[in-house]
Amino acid sequence: MVKNTLPALFCMLLACSPASAKVTLPRLIGDGMVLQRNTKVKIWGWADAGEKVTVQFIG
């Protein structure tokens, strides 16, 4: 189920940010990514200084 929600998550993350912001995620994060249930997950990436970035997982 998580595999199917990741592309939508990243599209929403990028679509909700202002047009001037540049958010970049590492190649490791993307389609086919496997996350372990009931563990903390660190998500990282790069953005403009002071840019507010929010990550949400569905379910």
Protein Blocks (a to p, Z undefined) as FASTA:
>chain_A
ZZmmmmmmmmmmmmmpcfkbccdddfklcghiacdehiacdddddddehiacddddeZZ
